[in-house]
Amino acid sequence: MGVTEGVAEADHTAIRVALWRALHVRADPPPHVLEDEIGLRLADPDEGWRDRPDMDVDATRRTRASIVARTRFVEDLVVERDVRQYVVLGAGLDTFAQRRPEIAAERGLRVFEVDRPGPQSWKRRRLENLGLGVPEWLRLVPVDFEGDWRGTLAAAGFDPGRPAVVASTGVTMYLTREANEATFRAVAGLAPGSALVTTFLRPPEDVEPDQRAQVDAAVRGARAAGTPFLSFFRPAEILTLARECGFPDVRHVPVEELDRRYFRGRTDGVRPSRGEELVVATT
């Protein structure tokens, strides 16, 4: 099944992110921050996918570094916090469950992938077609993010009385400030010891000069696709928002920290951009 098949249900942004993760493995020299070609198998692009303008090896070097760094950071946090529930909001073609099944087996981890019904149905078919399937501990939760997604999550087996890590990567920019606030408040109401780890886009003028063309292209592309970027934050702004929504402990994860953790010693230009950074907010 090529990516053009069932395209009305496939999320183009999720596919692009999956291809960037694979491009990190195929174009960047080791050591790799994340080794993920399962997303590439799910996306099943045409043979010439690496010739796409948005897969230009040089132009996207720092973009894909940011993508793999945020994924690795979230997964490391899940392991470090030793939780039994992991929720991925706007899961797209996330492949943690396929790459790290031993974690679920060792600690009884339950993974909840939360996404819109169409793209999630498409992903379920791809998992089945590839023989990967959906194990009992992986719950695919179709939701309307404008509705009661927490209720739908609970109906799928999520226990709000137990700690969880909730990840929201590559999502905040598509939501209004009000919608972001609603998500923050919902997670802040979870059991003590829960954590929200979320990415945010800094305003274009905060981005490194050599990356601004990429940011401008992403802004134009999102607008043309009918999914414009609605929210940009500076670190102090999103930290304030998290505190106002009820998180007692919040911290900014700047690009310098990601660079130290995952790219130390590299001289090939593979390092993340400060255009997208992270916040960890704990209940």
C-alpha positions as CSV (number, residue, x, y, z in Angstrom):
1,M,0.0,0.0,0.0
2,G,1.6,3.3,-1.1
3,V,1.2,6.5,0.7
4,T,-1.2,7.7,-2.0
5,E,-3.6,5.0,-1.2
6,G,-6.1,6.1,1.4
7,V,-4.6,9.5,1.4
8,A,-7.7,11.1,2.7
9,E,-7.0,9.3,6.0
10,A,-3.3,9.6,6.2
11,D,-1.8,12.6,8.0
12,H,0.8,14.2,5.8
13,T,2.6,15.8,8.7
14,A,2.9,12.5,10.5
15,I,4.2,10.8,7.4
16,R,6.8,13.6,6.9
17,V,8.0,13.2,10.5
18,A,8.3,9.4,10.1
19,L,10.4,9.9,6.9
20,W,12.7,12.4,8.7
21,R,13.3,9.8,11.5
22,A,14.2,7.2,8.8
23,L,16.4,9.8,7.0
24,H,18.4,10.3,10.2
25,V,19.3,6.6,10.0
26,R,20.0,6.5,6.3
27,A,21.7,9.9,5.7
28,D,23.4,10.8,9.0
29,P,26.5,8.9,10.2
30,P,26.3,6.9,13.5
31,P,25.9,7.1,16.4
32,H,22.2,7.6,15.7
33,V,20.0,9.3,18.4
34,L,17.1,7.1,17.4
35,E,16.9,4.1,15.0
36,D,13.4,4.1,13.5
37,E,12.7,2.7,10.1
38,I,9.4,1.2,11.1
39,G,7.7,4.5,10.5
40,L,9.1,4.4,7.0
41,R,7.5,1.0,6.5
42,L,4.2,2.3,7.8
43,A,4.3,5.3,5.5
44,D,5.3,3.1,2.5
45,P,6.3,6.1,0.3
46,D,7.2,5.9,-3.4
47,E,10.8,4.8,-4.2
48,G,11.9,8.3,-4.9
49,W,10.9,9.6,-1.4
50,R,14.4,10.9,-0.7
51,D,14.2,13.1,-3.8
52,R,11.3,15.1,-2.3
53,P,12.1,18.8,-1.6
54,D,11.2,18.3,2.1
55,M,13.7,15.4,2.4
56,D,16.7,17.4,1.2
57,V,19.6,16.0,3.2
58,D,21.4,19.3,3.8
59,A,18.4,21.6,4.2
60,T,16.6,19.3,6.7
61,R,19.7,18.3,8.7
62,R,18.8,20.3,11.8
63,T,15.1,19.7,11.4
64,R,15.4,15.9,11.5
65,A,17.9,16.2,14.4
66,S,15.2,18.1,16.4
67,I,12.6,15.4,15.5
68,V,14.8,12.5,16.7
69,A,15.9,14.4,19.8
70,R,12.4,15.1,21.0
71,T,11.3,11.5,20.4
72,R,14.3,10.1,22.2
73,F,13.9,12.6,25.1
74,V,10.2,11.6,25.6
75,E,11.0,7.9,25.5
76,D,13.9,8.3,27.9
77,L,11.5,10.1,30.3
78,V,9.0,7.2,30.1
79,V,11.8,4.8,31.1
80,E,13.3,7.1,33.8
81,R,9.9,7.7,35.5
82,D,9.0,4.0,35.7
83,V,5.3,4.7,35.0
84,R,2.8,2.0,33.9
85,Q,0.8,4.3,31.6
86,Y,2.1,6.2,28.6
87,V,-0.2,8.4,26.6
88,V,0.8,9.8,23.2
89,L,-1.5,12.7,22.1
90,G,-1.6,13.2,18.3
91,A,0.3,9.9,18.0
92,G,0.6,10.0,14.2
93,L,3.1,7.3,13.1
94,D,4.7,7.0,16.5
95,T,6.5,3.6,16.7
96,F,7.5,3.3,20.4
97,A,5.2,0.3,20.9
98,Q,6.8,-1.5,17.9
99,R,10.4,-0.6,18.8
100,R,10.3,-1.0,22.5
101,P,7.9,-3.9,23.3
102,E,10.3,-5.2,26.0
103,I,9.5,-2.2,28.2
104,A,5.8,-3.2,28.2
105,A,6.7,-6.8,29.0
106,E,9.1,-5.9,31.8
107,R,7.0,-3.4,33.7
108,G,3.4,-4.0,32.5
109,L,3.4,-0.7,30.6
110,R,0.2,0.2,28.8
111,V,0.5,2.6,25.8
112,F,-2.4,4.7,24.7
113,E,-2.1,6.3,21.2
114,V,-4.6,9.1,21.0
115,D,-5.4,10.5,17.5
116,R,-8.2,11.5,15.2
117,P,-10.3,8.6,13.9
118,G,-9.3,8.8,10.2
119,P,-5.5,8.8,10.5
120,Q,-5.7,6.2,13.3
121,S,-7.8,3.8,11.3
122,W,-5.3,4.2,8.5
123,K,-2.5,3.4,10.9
124,R,-4.3,0.3,12.3
125,R,-4.6,-1.1,8.8
126,R,-1.0,-0.5,8.1
127,L,0.1,-2.2,11.3
128,E,-2.1,-5.2,10.4
129,N,-0.9,-5.3,6.8
130,L,2.7,-5.4,7.9
131,G,2.0,-8.2,10.3
132,L,2.9,-6.0,13.3
133,G,-0.7,-6.0,14.7
134,V,-1.9,-4.2,17.8
135,P,-1.0,-6.1,21.1
136,E,-3.4,-6.0,24.1
137,W,-1.2,-3.4,25.9
138,L,-1.3,-1.0,23.0
139,R,-4.6,0.9,22.9
140,L,-5.4,3.0,19.8
141,V,-7.9,5.6,21.0
142,P,-9.8,7.6,18.4
143,V,-10.9,10.9,19.7
144,D,-12.3,14.3,18.8
145,F,-9.8,16.6,20.4
146,E,-12.5,19.3,20.7
147,G,-14.6,16.9,22.8
148,D,-14.2,14.8,25.9
149,W,-11.0,13.1,25.0
150,R,-10.2,12.3,28.7
151,G,-13.4,10.4,29.0
152,T,-12.7,8.5,25.8
153,L,-9.2,7.7,27.1
154,A,-10.7,6.3,30.4
155,A,-13.1,4.2,28.5
156,A,-10.2,2.7,26.7
157,G,-8.7,1.5,30.0
158,F,-6.7,4.5,31.2
159,D,-6.7,4.8,35.0
160,P,-6.7,8.5,36.0
161,G,-5.8,7.4,39.5
162,R,-2.4,6.1,38.5
163,P,0.6,8.2,37.4
164,A,1.3,8.5,33.7
165,V,3.5,10.2,31.2
166,V,1.6,12.2,28.6
167,A,3.5,13.2,25.5
168,S,2.4,15.9,23.1
169,T,5.0,16.5,20.4
170,G,4.5,18.6,17.3
171,V,1.0,19.6,18.4
172,T,0.9,22.9,20.3
173,M,1.6,25.0,17.2
174,Y,-1.7,23.8,15.5
175,L,-3.8,24.7,18.5
176,T,-5.1,28.0,19.8
177,R,-3.9,29.2,23.2
178,E,-7.3,28.3,24.6
179,A,-7.0,24.7,23.3
180,N,-3.5,24.4,24.6
181,E,-4.7,25.6,28.0
182,A,-7.5,23.0,28.0
183,T,-5.0,20.2,27.3
184,F,-2.6,21.4,30.0
185,R,-5.5,21.6,32.6
186,A,-6.7,18.1,31.7
187,V,-3.2,16.6,32.2
188,A,-2.6,18.7,35.4
189,G,-5.7,17.0,36.8
190,L,-4.2,13.5,36.6
191,A,-2.7,11.5,39.5
192,P,0.2,13.0,41.4
193,G,3.5,11.9,39.8
194,S,2.2,12.3,36.3
195,A,4.1,14.3,33.7
196,L,3.3,16.2,30.6
197,V,6.1,16.5,28.1
198,T,5.3,18.8,25.2
199,T,7.1,20.6,22.4
200,F,6.5,24.2,21.4
201,L,7.6,26.4,18.6
202,R,9.4,29.5,19.4
203,P,8.6,32.6,17.3
204,P,10.5,32.6,13.9
205,E,12.6,35.6,15.0
206,D,14.0,33.4,17.8
207,V,15.3,30.8,15.4
208,E,18.9,30.6,14.3
209,P,19.4,32.8,11.1
210,D,20.4,29.8,9.0
211,Q,17.2,28.0,10.0
212,R,14.7,30.8,9.3
213,A,14.1,29.9,5.7
214,Q,13.1,26.4,6.9
215,V,10.7,27.8,9.5
216,D,9.2,30.2,6.9
217,A,8.7,27.3,4.5
218,A,7.0,25.3,7.2
219,V,4.7,28.2,8.1
220,R,3.7,28.6,4.5
221,G,3.3,24.9,4.0
222,A,1.1,24.5,7.0
223,R,-1.1,27.4,5.9
224,A,-1.4,26.0,2.4
225,A,-2.4,22.6,3.8
226,G,-5.2,24.1,5.7
227,T,-3.5,23.5,9.1
228,P,-1.9,26.8,9.9
229,F,0.4,27.3,12.9
230,L,-1.7,29.1,15.5
231,S,0.6,29.3,18.6
232,F,4.2,30.2,19.1
233,F,5.7,30.5,22.6
234,R,8.8,31.8,24.2
235,P,10.0,29.7,27.1
236,A,8.8,32.0,29.8
237,E,5.3,32.2,28.3
238,I,4.7,28.5,28.1
239,L,6.2,27.9,31.6
240,T,3.7,30.5,32.9
241,L,0.9,28.9,31.1
242,A,1.7,25.5,32.6
243,R,1.9,26.9,36.1
244,E,-1.4,28.7,35.6
245,C,-3.0,25.5,34.5
246,G,-2.1,23.8,37.8
247,F,1.3,22.2,37.4
248,P,3.4,22.8,40.5
249,D,6.7,21.7,38.9
250,V,7.6,22.9,35.4
251,R,10.9,23.1,33.5
252,H,12.1,24.2,30.2
253,V,14.3,21.8,28.2
254,P,16.4,24.1,25.9
255,V,18.1,23.0,22.7
256,E,21.5,23.2,24.5
257,E,20.4,20.4,26.9
258,L,19.3,18.2,24.0
259,D,22.6,18.9,22.2
260,R,24.6,17.9,25.3
261,R,22.5,14.7,25.9
262,Y,22.4,13.4,22.3
263,F,24.8,15.1,20.0
264,R,27.9,15.7,22.1
265,G,31.1,15.6,20.1
266,R,29.5,15.6,16.7
267,T,31.2,17.8,14.0
268,D,28.9,17.0,11.1
269,G,26.3,19.7,11.7
270,V,23.7,17.1,13.0
271,R,22.3,19.0,16.0
272,P,18.8,20.3,16.8
273,S,17.5,23.8,16.2
274,R,16.2,26.1,19.0
275,G,13.1,26.6,16.9
276,E,11.4,23.7,18.7
277,E,12.1,23.0,22.4
278,L,10.4,21.1,25.2
279,V,8.7,21.6,28.5
280,V,8.2,19.0,31.2
281,A,5.4,19.7,33.6
282,T,4.8,17.4,36.6
283,T,1.7,17.1,38.8
